[in-house]
Amino acid sequence: QTCVVFSEELKCWCRAIIKSIMYCTDHYQTECFLVDYAKYIFVKSKDIRVALEAFMQIPYRAKKCRLYRTKPVTLRIDFCEDTAKIVPAKRWDSAATRYFQNLLK
């Protein structure tokens, strides 16, 4: 469900999709995906509102996507032959993930 939530970090009301709801000591906390900022945040239930129809008609600034057919690679270093090659890997390593996030920024 898409609604409007107040983000303490951004200091503004944002459109969000509710992902999960948890009960804390004295209130409910909701995990939300901000559709205009492409980030997940937690908000208190008192900071959630129903969105006006006109507000929901504005196109989202961020979209979830996948990297179709992108395969992980790694750098293989052969110290005996003094060479380095990029080869396919079974999973993404942390360096490749950081590099990709820096490219996106």
Backbone atoms as SQL, in Angstrom:
CREATE TABLE atoms (id INTEGER PRIMARY KEY, chain TEXT, resi INTEGER, resn TEXT, atom TEXT, x REAL, y REAL, z REAL);
INSERT INTO atoms VALUES
  (1, 'A', 1, 'GLN', 'N', 0.844, -1.181, 0.000),
  (2, 'A', 1, 'GLN', 'CA', 0.000, 0.000, 0.000),
  (3, 'A', 1, 'GLN', 'C', 0.889, 1.244, 0.000),
  (4, 'A', 2, 'THR', 'N', 0.579, 2.167, -0.865),
  (5, 'A', 2, 'THR', 'CA', 1.327, 3.415, -0.942),
  (6, 'A', 2, 'THR', 'C', 0.661, 4.449, -0.052),
  (7, 'A', 3, 'CYS', 'N', 1.466, 5.149, 0.731),
  (8, 'A', 3, 'CYS', 'CA', 0.955, 6.157, 1.651),
  (9, 'A', 3, 'CYS', 'C', 1.971, 7.296, 1.740),
  (10, 'A', 4, 'VAL', 'N', 1.752, 8.209, 2.660),
  (11, 'A', 4, 'VAL', 'CA', 2.671, 9.319, 2.882),
  (12, 'A', 4, 'VAL', 'C', 3.227, 9.191, 4.291),
  (13, 'A', 5, 'VAL', 'N', 4.544, 9.284, 4.427),
  (14, 'A', 5, 'VAL', 'CA', 5.199, 9.165, 5.734),
  (15, 'A', 5, 'VAL', 'C', 6.109, 10.370, 5.959),
  (16, 'A', 6, 'PHE', 'N', 6.330, 10.698, 7.231),
  (17, 'A', 6, 'PHE', 'CA', 7.245, 11.785, 7.557),
  (18, 'A', 6, 'PHE', 'C', 8.623, 11.207, 7.842),
  (19, 'A', 7, 'SER', 'N', 9.624, 11.684, 7.099),
  (20, 'A', 7, 'SER', 'CA', 10.998, 11.239, 7.283),
  (21, 'A', 7, 'SER', 'C', 11.730, 12.239, 8.176),
  (22, 'A', 8, 'GLU', 'N', 12.201, 11.764, 9.326),
  (23, 'A', 8, 'GLU', 'CA', 12.963, 12.622, 10.237),
  (24, 'A', 8, 'GLU', 'C', 14.276, 13.063, 9.598),
  (25, 'A', 9, 'GLU', 'N', 14.911, 12.161, 8.859),
  (26, 'A', 9, 'GLU', 'CA', 16.190, 12.453, 8.221),
  (27, 'A', 9, 'GLU', 'C', 16.047, 13.538, 7.149),
  (28, 'A', 10, 'LEU', 'N', 15.014, 13.408, 6.302),
  (29, 'A', 10, 'LEU', 'CA', 14.808, 14.363, 5.213),
  (30, 'A', 10, 'LEU', 'C', 14.000, 15.587, 5.637),
  (31, 'A', 11, 'LYS', 'N', 13.362, 15.497, 6.804),
  (32, 'A', 11, 'LYS', 'CA', 12.535, 16.588, 7.345),
  (33, 'A', 11, 'LYS', 'C', 11.406, 16.980, 6.396),
  (34, 'A', 12, 'CYS', 'N', 10.764, 15.962, 5.782),
  (35, 'A', 12, 'CYS', 'CA', 9.644, 16.242, 4.892),
  (36, 'A', 12, 'CYS', 'C', 8.744, 15.014, 4.774),
  (37, 'A', 13, 'TRP', 'N', 7.566, 15.222, 4.195),
  (38, 'A', 13, 'TRP', 'CA', 6.634, 14.138, 3.935),
  (39, 'A', 13, 'TRP', 'C', 6.991, 13.513, 2.597),
  (40, 'A', 14, 'CYS', 'N', 6.997, 12.176, 2.550),
  (41, 'A', 14, 'CYS', 'CA', 7.416, 11.445, 1.359),
  (42, 'A', 14, 'CYS', 'C', 6.411, 10.345, 1.039),
  (43, 'A', 15, 'ARG', 'N', 6.313, 10.016, -0.229),
  (44, 'A', 15, 'ARG', 'CA', 5.498, 8.856, -0.625),
  (45, 'A', 15, 'ARG', 'C', 6.275, 7.582, -0.311),
  (46, 'A', 16, 'ALA', 'N', 5.578, 6.587, 0.176),
  (47, 'A', 16, 'ALA', 'CA', 6.259, 5.355, 0.580),
  (48, 'A', 16, 'ALA', 'C', 5.358, 4.145, 0.382),
  (49, 'A', 17, 'ILE', 'N', 6.000, 3.006, 0.248),
  (50, 'A', 17, 'ILE', 'CA', 5.299, 1.722, 0.213),
  (51, 'A', 17, 'ILE', 'C', 5.621, 1.008, 1.513),
  (52, 'A', 18, 'ILE', 'N', 4.594, 0.590, 2.226),
  (53, 'A', 18, 'ILE', 'CA', 4.779, -0.098, 3.504),
  (54, 'A', 18, 'ILE', 'C', 5.252, -1.524, 3.242),
  (55, 'A', 19, 'LYS', 'N', 6.353, -1.906, 3.894),
  (56, 'A', 19, 'LYS', 'CA', 6.917, -3.249, 3.736),
  (57, 'A', 19, 'LYS', 'C', 6.590, -4.155, 4.915),
  (58, 'A', 20, 'SER', 'N', 6.706, -3.639, 6.142),
  (59, 'A', 20, 'SER', 'CA', 6.408, -4.464, 7.319),
  (60, 'A', 20, 'SER', 'C', 6.062, -3.563, 8.496),
  (61, 'A', 21, 'ILE', 'N', 5.380, -4.164, 9.474),
  (62, 'A', 21, 'ILE', 'CA', 4.978, -3.445, 10.685),
  (63, 'A', 21, 'ILE', 'C', 5.431, -4.262, 11.886),
  (64, 'A', 22, 'MET', 'N', 6.055, -3.591, 12.881),
  (65, 'A', 22, 'MET', 'CA', 6.507, -4.270, 14.102),
  (66, 'A', 22, 'MET', 'C', 6.019, -3.490, 15.315),
  (67, 'A', 23, 'TYR', 'N', 5.818, -4.203, 16.390),
  (68, 'A', 23, 'TYR', 'CA', 5.428, -3.540, 17.626),
  (69, 'A', 23, 'TYR', 'C', 6.662, -3.330, 18.487),
  (70, 'A', 24, 'CYS', 'N', 6.907, -2.077, 18.888),
  (71, 'A', 24, 'CYS', 'CA', 7.997, -1.755, 19.801),
  (72, 'A', 24, 'CYS', 'C', 7.415, -1.596, 21.205),
  (73, 'A', 25, 'THR', 'N', 8.168, -1.097, 22.133),
  (74, 'A', 25, 'THR', 'CA', 7.731, -1.042, 23.526),
  (75, 'A', 25, 'THR', 'C', 6.415, -0.292, 23.738),
  (76, 'A', 26, 'ASP', 'N', 6.241, 0.834, 23.071),
  (77, 'A', 26, 'ASP', 'CA', 5.014, 1.595, 23.301),
  (78, 'A', 26, 'ASP', 'C', 4.355, 2.097, 22.015),
  (79, 'A', 27, 'HIS', 'N', 4.828, 1.651, 20.854),
  (80, 'A', 27, 'HIS', 'CA', 4.243, 2.101, 19.592),
  (81, 'A', 27, 'HIS', 'C', 4.549, 1.086, 18.481),
  (82, 'A', 28, 'TYR', 'N', 3.872, 1.272, 17.350),
  (83, 'A', 28, 'TYR', 'CA', 4.155, 0.449, 16.178),
  (84, 'A', 28, 'TYR', 'C', 5.181, 1.157, 15.308),
  (85, 'A', 29, 'GLN', 'N', 6.107, 0.391, 14.752),
  (86, 'A', 29, 'GLN', 'CA', 7.133, 0.919, 13.863),
  (87, 'A', 29, 'GLN', 'C', 6.942, 0.256, 12.500),
  (88, 'A', 30, 'THR', 'N', 7.028, 1.038, 11.449),
  (89, 'A', 30, 'THR', 'CA', 6.767, 0.548, 10.106),
  (90, 'A', 30, 'THR', 'C', 8.003, 0.720, 9.232),
  (91, 'A', 31, 'GLU', 'N', 8.361, -0.352, 8.527),
  (92, 'A', 31, 'GLU', 'CA', 9.445, -0.246, 7.550),
  (93, 'A', 31, 'GLU', 'C', 8.823, 0.168, 6.226),
  (94, 'A', 32, 'CYS', 'N', 9.352, 1.232, 5.626),
  (95, 'A', 32, 'CYS', 'CA', 8.794, 1.780, 4.392),
  (96, 'A', 32, 'CYS', 'C', 9.881, 1.959, 3.340),
  (97, 'A', 33, 'PHE', 'N', 9.484, 1.823, 2.085),
  (98, 'A', 33, 'PHE', 'CA', 10.369, 2.113, 0.954),
  (99, 'A', 33, 'PHE', 'C', 9.943, 3.449, 0.379),
  (100, 'A', 34, 'LEU', 'N', 10.829, 4.444, 0.421),
  (101, 'A', 34, 'LEU', 'CA', 10.531, 5.769, -0.126),
  (102, 'A', 34, 'LEU', 'C', 10.668, 5.714, -1.646),
  (103, 'A', 35, 'VAL', 'N', 9.543, 5.869, -2.343),
  (104, 'A', 35, 'VAL', 'CA', 9.543, 5.680, -3.797),
  (105, 'A', 35, 'VAL', 'C', 10.218, 6.813, -4.547),
  (106, 'A', 36, 'ASP', 'N', 10.398, 7.964, -3.936),
  (107, 'A', 36, 'ASP', 'CA', 11.072, 9.075, -4.603),
  (108, 'A', 36, 'ASP', 'C', 12.545, 9.178, -4.240),
  (109, 'A', 37, 'TYR', 'N', 12.986, 8.428, -3.233),
  (110, 'A', 37, 'TYR', 'CA', 14.378, 8.493, -2.793),
  (111, 'A', 37, 'TYR', 'C', 15.072, 7.140, -2.855),
  (112, 'A', 38, 'ALA', 'N', 14.348, 6.084, -3.178),
  (113, 'A', 38, 'ALA', 'CA', 14.894, 4.724, -3.312),
  (114, 'A', 38, 'ALA', 'C', 15.654, 4.293, -2.074),
  (115, 'A', 39, 'LYS', 'N', 15.047, 4.502, -0.897),
  (116, 'A', 39, 'LYS', 'CA', 15.700, 4.068, 0.333),
  (117, 'A', 39, 'LYS', 'C', 14.653, 3.554, 1.312),
  (118, 'A', 40, 'TYR', 'N', 15.101, 2.687, 2.215),
  (119, 'A', 40, 'TYR', 'CA', 14.235, 2.131, 3.247),
  (120, 'A', 40, 'TYR', 'C', 14.425, 2.915, 4.539),
  (121, 'A', 41, 'ILE', 'N', 13.317, 3.200, 5.221),
  (122, 'A', 41, 'ILE', 'CA', 13.382, 3.877, 6.512),
  (123, 'A', 41, 'ILE', 'C', 12.360, 3.240, 7.450),
  (124, 'A', 42, 'PHE', 'N', 12.527, 3.492, 8.741),
  (125, 'A', 42, 'PHE', 'CA', 11.547, 3.091, 9.740),
  (126, 'A', 42, 'PHE', 'C', 10.860, 4.344, 10.249),
  (127, 'A', 43, 'VAL', 'N', 9.534, 4.290, 10.357),
  (128, 'A', 43, 'VAL', 'CA', 8.763, 5.419, 10.871),
  (129, 'A', 43, 'VAL', 'C', 7.759, 4.918, 11.904),
  (130, 'A', 44, 'LYS', 'N', 7.402, 5.797, 12.825),
  (131, 'A', 44, 'LYS', 'CA', 6.373, 5.473, 13.800),
  (132, 'A', 44, 'LYS', 'C', 5.021, 5.539, 13.112),
  (133, 'A', 45, 'SER', 'N', 4.074, 4.763, 13.606),
  (134, 'A', 45, 'SER', 'CA', 2.758, 4.711, 12.976),
  (135, 'A', 45, 'SER', 'C', 2.055, 6.069, 12.999),
  (136, 'A', 46, 'LYS', 'N', 2.374, 6.925, 13.979),
  (137, 'A', 46, 'LYS', 'CA', 1.746, 8.249, 14.042),
  (138, 'A', 46, 'LYS', 'C', 2.228, 9.162, 12.921),
  (139, 'A', 47, 'ASP', 'N', 3.319, 8.791, 12.234),
  (140, 'A', 47, 'ASP', 'CA', 3.869, 9.595, 11.145),
  (141, 'A', 47, 'ASP', 'C', 3.460, 9.071, 9.765),
  (142, 'A', 48, 'ILE', 'N', 2.367, 8.316, 9.697),
  (143, 'A', 48, 'ILE', 'CA', 1.871, 7.770, 8.429),
  (144, 'A', 48, 'ILE', 'C', 0.505, 8.388, 8.134),
  (145, 'A', 49, 'ARG', 'N', 0.302, 8.800, 6.889),
  (146, 'A', 49, 'ARG', 'CA', -0.961, 9.406, 6.471),
  (147, 'A', 49, 'ARG', 'C', -1.433, 8.780, 5.168),
  (148, 'A', 50, 'VAL', 'N', -2.720, 8.902, 4.918),
  (149, 'A', 50, 'VAL', 'CA', -3.290, 8.485, 3.638),
  (150, 'A', 50, 'VAL', 'C', -2.944, 9.556, 2.621),
  (151, 'A', 51, 'ALA', 'N', -2.532, 9.142, 1.439),
  (152, 'A', 51, 'ALA', 'CA', -2.108, 10.098, 0.407),
  (153, 'A', 51, 'ALA', 'C', -3.308, 10.624, -0.366),
  (154, 'A', 52, 'LEU', 'N', -3.264, 11.911, -0.698),
  (155, 'A', 52, 'LEU', 'CA', -4.274, 12.502, -1.563),
  (156, 'A', 52, 'LEU', 'C', -4.069, 11.979, -2.981),
  (157, 'A', 53, 'GLU', 'N', -5.151, 11.829, -3.720),
  (158, 'A', 53, 'GLU', 'CA', -5.079, 11.280, -5.077),
  (159, 'A', 53, 'GLU', 'C', -4.182, 12.125, -5.986),
  (160, 'A', 54, 'ALA', 'N', -4.241, 13.436, -5.866),
  (161, 'A', 54, 'ALA', 'CA', -3.415, 14.314, -6.710),
  (162, 'A', 54, 'ALA', 'C', -1.924, 14.103, -6.419),
  (163, 'A', 55, 'PHE', 'N', -1.593, 13.842, -5.164),
  (164, 'A', 55, 'PHE', 'CA', -0.206, 13.600, -4.771),
  (165, 'A', 55, 'PHE', 'C', 0.311, 12.292, -5.366),
  (166, 'A', 56, 'MET', 'N', -0.574, 11.311, -5.490),
  (167, 'A', 56, 'MET', 'CA', -0.168, 10.006, -6.002),
  (168, 'A', 56, 'MET', 'C', -0.039, 10.001, -7.529),
  (169, 'A', 57, 'GLN', 'N', -0.595, 11.007, -8.214),
  (170, 'A', 57, 'GLN', 'CA', -0.520, 11.063, -9.671),
  (171, 'A', 57, 'GLN', 'C', 0.849, 11.508, -10.173),
  (172, 'A', 58, 'ILE', 'N', 1.647, 12.127, -9.312),
  (173, 'A', 58, 'ILE', 'CA', 2.990, 12.563, -9.706),
  (174, 'A', 58, 'ILE', 'C', 3.853, 11.314, -9.942),
  (175, 'A', 59, 'PRO', 'N', 4.573, 11.241, -11.065),
  (176, 'A', 59, 'PRO', 'CA', 5.415, 10.050, -11.317),
  (177, 'A', 59, 'PRO', 'C', 6.499, 9.893, -10.247),
  (178, 'A', 60, 'TYR', 'N', 6.808, 8.645, -9.900),
  (179, 'A', 60, 'TYR', 'CA', 7.864, 8.371, -8.937),
  (180, 'A', 60, 'TYR', 'C', 9.207, 8.780, -9.520),
  (181, 'A', 61, 'ARG', 'N', 10.093, 9.317, -8.667),
  (182, 'A', 61, 'ARG', 'CA', 11.436, 9.708, -9.107),
  (183, 'A', 61, 'ARG', 'C', 12.387, 8.524, -9.106),
  (184, 'A', 62, 'ALA', 'N', 12.100, 7.507, -8.333),
  (185, 'A', 62, 'ALA', 'CA', 12.977, 6.334, -8.238),
  (186, 'A', 62, 'ALA', 'C', 12.183, 5.093, -8.589),
  (187, 'A', 63, 'LYS', 'N', 12.832, 4.152, -9.216),
  (188, 'A', 63, 'LYS', 'CA', 12.181, 2.895, -9.564),
  (189, 'A', 63, 'LYS', 'C', 13.072, 1.740, -9.137),
  (190, 'A', 64, 'LYS', 'N', 12.429, 0.677, -8.645),
  (191, 'A', 64, 'LYS', 'CA', 13.183, -0.533, -8.349),
  (192, 'A', 64, 'LYS', 'C', 13.518, -1.197, -9.680),
  (193, 'A', 65, 'CYS', 'N', 14.724, -1.704, -9.801),
  (194, 'A', 65, 'CYS', 'CA', 15.109, -2.359, -11.044),
  (195, 'A', 65, 'CYS', 'C', 16.110, -3.469, -10.747),
  (196, 'A', 66, 'ARG', 'N', 16.340, -4.266, -11.733),
  (197, 'A', 66, 'ARG', 'CA', 17.321, -5.339, -11.638),
  (198, 'A', 66, 'ARG', 'C', 18.299, -5.210, -12.781),
  (199, 'A', 67, 'LEU', 'N', 19.480, -5.712, -12.589),
  (200, 'A', 67, 'LEU', 'CA', 20.495, -5.681, -13.635),
  (201, 'A', 67, 'LEU', 'C', 20.409, -6.996, -14.405),
  (202, 'A', 68, 'TYR', 'N', 19.592, -7.008, -15.426),
  (203, 'A', 68, 'TYR', 'CA', 19.328, -8.215, -16.191),
  (204, 'A', 68, 'TYR', 'C', 20.596, -8.746, -16.836),
  (205, 'A', 69, 'ARG', 'N', 20.880, -9.993, -16.600),
  (206, 'A', 69, 'ARG', 'CA', 22.019, -10.727, -17.157),
  (207, 'A', 69, 'ARG', 'C', 23.375, -10.173, -16.749),
  (208, 'A', 70, 'THR', 'N', 23.432, -9.419, -15.687),
  (209, 'A', 70, 'THR', 'CA', 24.713, -8.944, -15.174),
  (210, 'A', 70, 'THR', 'C', 25.282, -10.032, -14.268),
  (211, 'A', 71, 'LYS', 'N', 26.474, -10.451, -14.561),
  (212, 'A', 71, 'LYS', 'CA', 27.087, -11.549, -13.809),
  (213, 'A', 71, 'LYS', 'C', 28.238, -11.010, -12.958),
  (214, 'A', 72, 'PRO', 'N', 28.445, -11.586, -11.776),
  (215, 'A', 72, 'PRO', 'CA', 29.555, -11.131, -10.938),
  (216, 'A', 72, 'PRO', 'C', 30.900, -11.577, -11.506),
  (217, 'A', 73, 'VAL', 'N', 31.886, -10.731, -11.331),
  (218, 'A', 73, 'VAL', 'CA', 33.260, -11.063, -11.740),
  (219, 'A', 73, 'VAL', 'C', 34.195, -10.742, -10.583),
  (220, 'A', 74, 'THR', 'N', 35.378, -11.301, -10.657),
  (221, 'A', 74, 'THR', 'CA', 36.381, -11.035, -9.637),
  (222, 'A', 74, 'THR', 'C', 37.756, -10.946, -10.306),
  (223, 'A', 75, 'LEU', 'N', 38.677, -10.390, -9.594),
  (224, 'A', 75, 'LEU', 'CA', 40.042, -10.257, -10.108),
  (225, 'A', 75, 'LEU', 'C', 40.873, -11.430, -9.589),
  (226, 'A', 76, 'ARG', 'N', 41.424, -12.197, -10.504),
  (227, 'A', 76, 'ARG', 'CA', 42.273, -13.325, -10.124),
  (228, 'A', 76, 'ARG', 'C', 43.719, -12.956, -10.414),
  (229, 'A', 77, 'ILE', 'N', 44.532, -13.013, -9.382),
  (230, 'A', 77, 'ILE', 'CA', 45.952, -12.648, -9.494),
  (231, 'A', 77, 'ILE', 'C', 46.799, -13.918, -9.431),
  (232, 'A', 78, 'ASP', 'N', 47.662, -14.067, -10.417),
  (233, 'A', 78, 'ASP', 'CA', 48.584, -15.200, -10.447),
  (234, 'A', 78, 'ASP', 'C', 49.980, -14.651, -10.155),
  (235, 'A', 79, 'PHE', 'N', 50.456, -14.883, -8.924),
  (236, 'A', 79, 'PHE', 'CA', 51.744, -14.343, -8.505),
  (237, 'A', 79, 'PHE', 'C', 52.918, -15.016, -9.221),
  (238, 'A', 80, 'CYS', 'N', 52.741, -16.289, -9.594),
  (239, 'A', 80, 'CYS', 'CA', 53.823, -17.001, -10.279),
  (240, 'A', 80, 'CYS', 'C', 54.073, -16.418, -11.669),
  (241, 'A', 81, 'GLU', 'N', 53.000, -16.143, -12.408),
  (242, 'A', 81, 'GLU', 'CA', 53.140, -15.593, -13.756),
  (243, 'A', 81, 'GLU', 'C', 53.091, -14.071, -13.770),
  (244, 'A', 82, 'ASP', 'N', 52.868, -13.459, -12.612),
  (245, 'A', 82, 'ASP', 'CA', 52.798, -11.999, -12.478),
  (246, 'A', 82, 'ASP', 'C', 51.732, -11.403, -13.406),
  (247, 'A', 83, 'THR', 'N', 50.506, -12.000, -13.341),
  (248, 'A', 83, 'THR', 'CA', 49.386, -11.532, -14.169),
  (249, 'A', 83, 'THR', 'C', 48.143, -11.357, -13.312),
  (250, 'A', 84, 'ALA', 'N', 47.211, -10.595, -13.854),
  (251, 'A', 84, 'ALA', 'CA', 45.912, -10.415, -13.211),
  (252, 'A', 84, 'ALA', 'C', 44.844, -10.439, -14.295),
  (253, 'A', 85, 'LYS', 'N', 43.772, -11.201, -14.055),
  (254, 'A', 85, 'LYS', 'CA', 42.692, -11.321, -15.028),
  (255, 'A', 85, 'LYS', 'C', 41.350, -11.166, -14.322),
  (256, 'A', 86, 'ILE', 'N', 40.380, -10.599, -15.019),
  (257, 'A', 86, 'ILE', 'CA', 39.006, -10.562, -14.517),
  (258, 'A', 86, 'ILE', 'C', 38.328, -11.829, -15.006),
  (259, 'A', 87, 'VAL', 'N', 37.801, -12.604, -14.057),
  (260, 'A', 87, 'VAL', 'CA', 37.175, -13.888, -14.369),
  (261, 'A', 87, 'VAL', 'C', 35.786, -13.952, -13.736),
  (262, 'A', 88, 'PRO', 'N', 34.892, -14.817, -14.259),
  (263, 'A', 88, 'PRO', 'CA', 33.563, -14.966, -13.658),
  (264, 'A', 88, 'PRO', 'C', 33.662, -15.463, -12.215),
  (265, 'A', 89, 'ALA', 'N', 32.713, -15.012, -11.393),
  (266, 'A', 89, 'ALA', 'CA', 32.675, -15.430, -9.989),
  (267, 'A', 89, 'ALA', 'C', 31.303, -16.036, -9.687),
  (268, 'A', 90, 'LYS', 'N', 31.208, -16.756, -8.577),
  (269, 'A', 90, 'LYS', 'CA', 29.934, -17.371, -8.187),
  (270, 'A', 90, 'LYS', 'C', 29.008, -16.370, -7.515),
  (271, 'A', 91, 'ARG', 'N', 29.572, -15.359, -6.859),
  (272, 'A', 91, 'ARG', 'CA', 28.747, -14.350, -6.185),
  (273, 'A', 91, 'ARG', 'C', 29.493, -13.033, -6.158),
  (274, 'A', 92, 'TRP', 'N', 28.742, -11.959, -5.861),
  (275, 'A', 92, 'TRP', 'CA', 29.332, -10.623, -5.795),
  (276, 'A', 92, 'TRP', 'C', 30.151, -10.507, -4.520),
  (277, 'A', 93, 'ASP', 'N', 31.375, -10.000, -4.622),
  (278, 'A', 93, 'ASP', 'CA', 32.167, -9.759, -3.418),
  (279, 'A', 93, 'ASP', 'C', 31.935, -8.321, -2.953),
  (280, 'A', 94, 'SER', 'N', 32.385, -7.998, -1.759),
  (281, 'A', 94, 'SER', 'CA', 32.101, -6.683, -1.173),
  (282, 'A', 94, 'SER', 'C', 32.758, -5.552, -1.964),
  (283, 'A', 95, 'ALA', 'N', 33.927, -5.776, -2.531),
  (284, 'A', 95, 'ALA', 'CA', 34.601, -4.728, -3.303),
  (285, 'A', 95, 'ALA', 'C', 33.805, -4.390, -4.564),
  (286, 'A', 96, 'ALA', 'N', 33.280, -5.404, -5.241),
  (287, 'A', 96, 'ALA', 'CA', 32.484, -5.171, -6.447),
  (288, 'A', 96, 'ALA', 'C', 31.183, -4.440, -6.098),
  (289, 'A', 97, 'THR', 'N', 30.582, -4.806, -4.990),
  (290, 'A', 97, 'THR', 'CA', 29.349, -4.151, -4.555),
  (291, 'A', 97, 'THR', 'C', 29.599, -2.683, -4.240),
  (292, 'A', 98, 'ARG', 'N', 30.677, -2.371, -3.514),
  (293, 'A', 98, 'ARG', 'CA', 31.026, -0.978, -3.215),
  (294, 'A', 98, 'ARG', 'C', 31.317, -0.188, -4.478),
  (295, 'A', 99, 'TYR', 'N', 32.057, -0.809, -5.408),
  (296, 'A', 99, 'TYR', 'CA', 32.387, -0.145, -6.664),
  (297, 'A', 99, 'TYR', 'C', 31.115, 0.213, -7.433),
  (298, 'A', 100, 'PHE', 'N', 30.172, -0.725, -7.496),
  (299, 'A', 100, 'PHE', 'CA', 28.917, -0.491, -8.202),
  (300, 'A', 100, 'PHE', 'C', 28.106, 0.622, -7.518),
  (301, 'A', 101, 'GLN', 'N', 28.053, 0.619, -6.194),
  (302, 'A', 101, 'GLN', 'CA', 27.316, 1.676, -5.483),
  (303, 'A', 101, 'GLN', 'C', 27.955, 3.032, -5.724),
  (304, 'A', 102, 'ASN', 'N', 29.279, 3.103, -5.798),
  (305, 'A', 102, 'ASN', 'CA', 29.954, 4.370, -6.104),
  (306, 'A', 102, 'ASN', 'C', 29.628, 4.848, -7.519),
  (307, 'A', 103, 'LEU', 'N', 29.523, 3.919, -8.467),
  (308, 'A', 103, 'LEU', 'CA', 29.143, 4.288, -9.830),
  (309, 'A', 103, 'LEU', 'C', 27.741, 4.892, -9.858),
  (310, 'A', 104, 'LEU', 'N', 26.828, 4.328, -9.068),
  (311, 'A', 104, 'LEU', 'CA', 25.464, 4.839, -9.034),
  (312, 'A', 104, 'LEU', 'C', 25.388, 6.237, -8.445),
  (313, 'A', 105, 'LYS', 'N', 26.249, 6.512, -7.457),
  (314, 'A', 105, 'LYS', 'CA', 26.239, 7.841, -6.832),
  (315, 'A', 105, 'LYS', 'C', 26.734, 8.873, -7.809);
